[in-house]
Amino acid sequence: MLWHSQFVTASLLLLGVNWGPQRRTADGVAWSQAIWHHWPHTAIGLIWGTAIWRLDHSVFWWFAPVVAGMVLSIPLSVLTSRASLGEKARRLGLFVAPEDTEPPPELASLRARMAALEESGQSAPRPADSGLADAVLDPYVNAIHVSLLREKQQNPAYAQALVNLGVGRPEVRSLCEKLLAEGPDSLQPTEKVLILSDAEVLPWLHRQAWLRPSGTLARWWQEQIRQYAP
């Protein structure tokens, strides 16, 4: 509460507000650092709590949770930053989300399938261009991939990067025709990236791969479609 109040006040006074980079591998907050940053919060809590106690004892207990957070800000900052304490709390079932104790069916199914793959020894790296086959042939993967691309297009920075890559140019459709007729080996890696970055041609490519007669498709596509077909 006090940190956010400080940032809001600084913004209103046209002062700079800086957010430092996260240190995800840091081993918690040192006591000296916590004291340096939180001693004003502790002082405010002590002064405020003392004033309320002197004014009205009954009102003090209503404010006790907020005052306690300020007064105990230093040890709270240190102890809640310790990974060892977090692991102990997790083992005891404290501070966990429902998904941690009762994972949804999707995650349970994914973990079971991954474990089965490891046991069967099929967890080796996938063949080259298998991701391209998924993005084109799998309707679910194709839809998710296209939706993510269209979301990126809403960001001016990403949209400009896609334009610089060549997305939207007529030659992209020609590359798709070559991909269908000759297979991915006929394209350069940059050309494959260009196709996979175009949200307009990917749905068309998905339909063409499934609707065209097998004789008009490269042998590579025929093999991939046999793996996807029921």
N, C-alpha and C positions, 0 to 999 in steps of 0.2 A: 504493500500500500504506500509506504513512504518512498520507495524507489520510483514508483510510477508517478506519484505526486511531484517528485523532484523533476522527472522528465517533462511532465506537462507544464510545470512552472517555467522551466528553462525554455521550452518552446514558445510560451507566451511572451517571454522576455527577449525572444529572438536570439537566444544563446544556442551554441552548438550542442547537439545531443549525439554522443558516440556510443555505439554498441561494439564492444570488443569481440574478437573472434572466440569461438568456443574451443575449449581444450578438452576434447572428449577422452584423451588418454591421461589426463591429469589425475594424480592420486589424492583427490579431495582438496579441501580448502585448509590452509595452514591457520593455526590459531592467531598468529600475528596479523595475517591478512584479514581474518574475520574481525579482529579487534579494530584494525584501521578503518575498515569500511562500515562497521556497524555500531561503533561507540556512540555516534549521534542518535541512532535509533534507540539504543538502550537508554540514553539520557532522557530522550523525549518520553519514553515509556515510564521511566521512574518519576519524572516531574508530573506528567499527566495523571498517572495512577495515584500519586500522593495527593494531588489537588482534588481529584474526585473523591478519594477516601475521606478527606477532611470536610468536603461539602456534604456528602450523603453516602453513608455506608451501603445502603441498599442499591443505589445506582452503581456503585463501584463493581458489584458482582456482575451486572449486565455488561460492563465494559471489560471485565477480567480477561476474556479470551483474546481481545485485541491488545490489551496492555501486556498480557503475558507474552504474546508474540514479539512485541518490541523489546521487553526486558530480557527475554531469552534468545534474542536474535543471534548473538555471537555463538553460543553452544549449538543452537539449531543449525546455523549455517555450516558449522564444522562437522557435526555428527551426521547430518543428512547428506553430506558429500562423500562419505566413506563407502566405497564399494563393498567392503567386507560386511558392514552392517546391513547394506541393502540385500546382499545374498542371504544373510541369516533371516532377514524379515521375509524374503521370498520363500525360503524353506518352511517357515512357520505359517505361510499363507497370508501374510500381512501386506497390505498396500498392493494387491494384485488385481488385475482386471478380470472380468468373467471369462474372457477368451484365454487367460492363462490357466485357469482351473478347468474350464469346460470349453475346449476349442470347438469352433463351428465345424460342421460336417465337411466343408470344403478343405479346411486345413488338415483335419484328421485324415481325409482321403488322400491328400497330397503327401503327407508324411508316410502313410502306409505304402503308397506306390513307390516313393523314393527308397524306403527300406527294402521293398521287394526287389527293386532294381539293383541295389547294392548286393543283396544276397545272391541274386542270379548272375552277378558279374556283368550286367548290361549297362553299367553306369559309365562306360568308356565315352570319350568325346564323340559327338555326333559327326556324321559325314559332312563334307564341305557342301555348302549351299542348302543345308537342311532347313536353316532358318528362313531362307528365301522361299522354299517350298511351303513351309508353314504359313508364312504371310500371304501367299497367293492362294493356296488350296484350302486351308482350314478356315471355314466361315467365321468362327469365333475370333481367331487370331487376326484375320483380315479386318474384321469390324473394329476390334480394339485398336489395332495399329492405325487405321484410318481416322478413328475418333481422336487419338492422341496427336496425329499430325494436324488435324483441323484445330485442335486446341492450341497447338504451337503457333499456328497461323494467326491467332488472335493477339499474340505478343509481337509488337513491331520489330523487335530485335531478331526473333526467330524467323519472322516472315521475310525480312530482308535477307537473312542468311539463306533461306530456301530459294529465294529469287536468284541470288548470286550463284547458287548451285546449279540452277537451270530448270527448276521446277516450273511447270506450266508451259514450257516450250513445245512446239509441234514435234520436234525430233524425239521427245520422250515416248510418244506413241510408236514411232518407228523402232525404237529400241525394244519396246514390248513385243512387237511383231517378231523381231529377230530372236528375242528370248524364247518365245513360244515355238518358233520354227526350228531353232538350232540349239537351244538349251543354254544354261548359264555359262558354260565354258566359252561361248562365243562372245561374251561381253567382258569388258574390263571391270575391275572392282569399283572404280568410280562410276561407271555406268549402272551397275547394280544398285549402288547407293542412291543414285539419282532416281531410279525407278521406285525404290523403297521409300523415297522421301516425297513422292507425289501422291497426294490424297485423292486426286481425280482419276488417275490411271489405275490405281490398285484395285478398286472395285470392278472396273472394266476387265482388268487382267484376270481377276478371280472368275468372272462369268465366262470369259473366253476359254480359260483353261478347262472348265467343266463342260462347256457346251460344244466346243469344236470336235469334229470327228478325230479319233485317236490317230488316224493316218496323217493328219495335218500337223501333228505335234511332234516335237523332238522325242527320241526314245527315252531321254531322261525324264520328261514329263509323263510319259506313259508308265514308267516304273513308279514314279511318285504317286500317280493317281491310283494305281493298283493297291498301294499301301493305305491310301485314305478311303478307298471305296469299301462299302460294307460287304 
